[in-house]
C-alpha cells in the first residue's frame, strides 16, 4: 500500500529516510500533482522558494491572475500549501514530502519539478507525452546516475527503455531539475544510490 511521508514541523534534514504512514488524502495530493504540471510547478516553486505571495506566483511563473487564485485554492484543499492569513498580503508556504511505494521513493519535489518541466520544455513535453509519467520518473533517476558518473548516456537510455537520442535529450532537459533538487529537495538523496554531491555538471 503506497504511503505518504509528510515532514510536518521537523526541520529539513538532508538525506533523512522517509517515515511513512497511511494517508489517503496524501496519496490523492501526490497523484494530483503528478498528473497536473501547472499545479506541480506552483507547488515546487513554493516548496523551494517560499514563503511567497500569490502575486509572486503570478509574476514568477507567468500565470493569469484568475488561474493563480484558483490553483492556490486547489493546492490548499489538497493540503500541500498553507496560507498565513496574519500577513498582508498573505504568505504561502509548501512543505516537501516523499511518496513511497514500500521499495523506494517514487515521488519527491525533484520528480514533481520534472513533471512541471513538461509545461515549458519541448524535450520534456515530448518525452512525457510519448512515454508517460512512469517513464519520466525512471528518466530522472537514470539522469541522476548519469551525472553521478554511474551510467553512460547509452546505459541511461537503456534504463529508461528509450532510443539513445531520446535518452540524451531528456538527460540534458532534466539537468536544471537535478541541480535545483540537489540544493532544495531534502529527499534528493533517495533518487540515486551514490552521494548526491558526486553529481557533476559542466561549469561547476
C-alpha positions in Angstrom: 0.0 0.0 0.0 1.5 3.3 -1.0 2.2 5.8 1.8 3.0 9.4 2.0 5.7 11.0 4.1 5.0 14.4 5.5 7.8 16.3 7.1 5.5 18.0 9.5 7.1 20.5 11.8 10.5 18.9 11.7 13.4 20.9 10.2 14.7 19.6 6.8 17.4 17.0 7.3 19.2 16.2 4.1 19.0 12.6 3.0 16.8 11.7 6.0 15.0 8.4 5.4 11.2 8.9 4.9 9.0 7.9 7.8 5.9 6.6 6.0 2.4 6.4 7.3 -1.0 5.6 5.7 -2.6 8.7 4.3 -5.3 8.5 1.7 -5.5 12.3 1.4 -1.7 12.4 0.9 -2.0 9.8 -1.8 -4.6 11.9 -3.6 -2.5 15.1 -3.3 0.6 13.4 -4.7 -1.3 11.8 -7.6 -3.0 15.1 -8.4 0.3 17.0 -8.6 1.9 14.2 -10.6 -0.9 14.5 -13.2 -1.1 18.3 -13.4 2.2 20.0 -14.5 1.0 23.5 -13.7 0.0 22.6 -10.1 3.2 20.7 -9.7 5.2 23.8 -10.9 3.4 26.1 -8.4 3.9 23.6 -5.5 7.6 23.2 -6.3 8.1 26.9 -6.5 6.6 27.4 -3.1 8.4 24.4 -1.7 11.8 25.7 -2.9 11.5 29.4 -2.8 8.6 30.2 -0.4 7.2 31.8 1.6 5.7 33.7 -1.4 2.5 35.6 -2.2 0.0 34.9 -5.0 1.4 37.9 -6.8 4.9 36.3 -6.7 3.4 33.2 -8.4 1.7 35.4 -11.0 4.9 37.3 -11.8 7.5 34.5 -11.5 5.5 31.7 -13.2 3.7 34.0 -15.7 0.2 33.0 -14.6 -3.1 34.6 -15.2 -4.4 36.2 -12.0 -7.6 34.1 -12.0 -5.7 30.9 -12.7 -3.3 31.6 -9.8 -6.1 32.2 -7.3 -8.0 29.1 -8.4 -4.8 27.0 -8.3 -3.8 28.2 -4.8 -7.3 27.3 -3.5 -7.0 23.9 -5.0 -3.5 23.4 -3.6 -4.8 24.4 -0.2 -7.7 21.9 -0.5 -5.2 19.2 -1.3 -3.3 20.1 1.9 0.1 20.8 0.2 0.0 24.6 0.6 -0.6 26.6 3.7 -1.7 30.3 3.8 -0.6 32.6 6.6 -3.6 35.0 7.0 -1.8 37.0 9.6 0.2 38.7 6.9 -0.8 41.2 4.2 -0.5 40.1 1.6 -1.0 36.5 2.6 2.2 34.4 2.6 2.0 30.9 1.1 4.3 28.0 2.1 4.6 24.4 1.0 6.4 21.5 2.8 8.4 18.9 0.9 7.1 15.4 1.0 8.1 12.0 -0.3 5.7 9.4 -1.6 7.0 5.9 -1.2 5.8 2.5 -2.6 7.4 0.2 0.0 10.6 -0.3 -2.0 11.9 3.2 -2.9 10.8 6.8 -3.0 8.7 7.3 -6.1 7.6 11.0 -5.9 9.7 13.8 -4.4 9.8 17.6 -5.1 12.5 16.8 -7.7 10.3 14.4 -9.6 7.4 16.9 -9.4 9.7 19.5 -10.8 10.4 17.2 -13.8 6.6 16.9 -14.3 6.4 20.7 -14.1 9.1 21.0 -16.7 6.8 19.5 -19.3 4.9 22.8 -19.4 7.7 24.7 -21.0 10.4 22.4 -22.2 9.9 20.8 -25.6 12.1 17.7 -24.9 10.4 17.1 -21.6 7.0 17.6 -23.1 7.7 15.1 -25.9 9.1 12.5 -23.5 6.1 12.8 -21.2 3.6 12.7 -24.0 5.2 9.7 -25.6 6.1 7.6 -22.6 4.0 8.9 -19.7 4.8 9.9 -16.1 6.1 6.5 -15.0 8.9 6.6 -17.6 9.6 10.2 -16.8 10.3 9.2 -13.2 12.7 6.5 -14.5 14.3 9.1 -16.7 15.1 11.4 -13.8 16.6 8.6 -11.8 18.7 7.5 -14.7 19.8 11.1 -15.5 20.9 11.5 -11.8 23.0 8.3 -12.1 24.5 9.6 -15.4 25.5 12.9 -13.8 27.0 10.9 -10.9 29.2 9.0 -13.3 27.5 5.7 -12.7 25.9 5.3 -16.2 26.9 6.3 -19.7 24.3 8.0 -21.9 23.6 4.7 -23.7 23.2 2.9 -20.4 20.9 5.6 -19.1 18.8 5.3 -22.2 18.6 1.5 -21.7 17.4 2.1 -18.1 14.7 4.3 -19.5 13.9 1.8 -22.2 14.1 4.5 -24.9 16.1 5.2 -28.0 19.6 6.7 -27.3 18.8 10.1 -28.9 15.7 10.3 -26.7 17.6 9.4 -23.7 20.3 12.0 -24.4 17.6 14.7 -24.9 15.8 14.0 -21.6 19.1 13.8 -19.7 20.0 17.3 -20.7 16.4 18.5 -20.3 16.2 17.5 -16.6 19.7 18.8 -15.7 18.2 22.0 -14.1 15.7 19.9 -12.2 18.6 17.9 -10.7 20.6 21.0 -9.9 17.6 22.6 -8.1 16.7 19.4 -6.4 20.2 18.8 -5.0 20.0 22.3 -3.5 16.4 22.4 -2.2 14.9 18.9 -2.0 15.6 17.2 1.3 14.7 13.8 -0.2 17.0 14.2 -3.2 19.4 11.6 -1.9 16.7 9.0 -2.3 16.9 9.3 -6.1 20.2 7.6 -6.5 22.5 5.1 -4.7 25.5 7.4 -4.6 26.3 10.6 -2.7 24.3 13.5 -4.3 27.5 15.6 -4.0 29.0 13.3 -6.6 26.8 14.7 -9.3 28.9 16.8 -11.7 27.5 19.4 -14.0 29.6 21.2 -16.6 30.7 24.5 -15.3 30.8 23.5 -11.7 
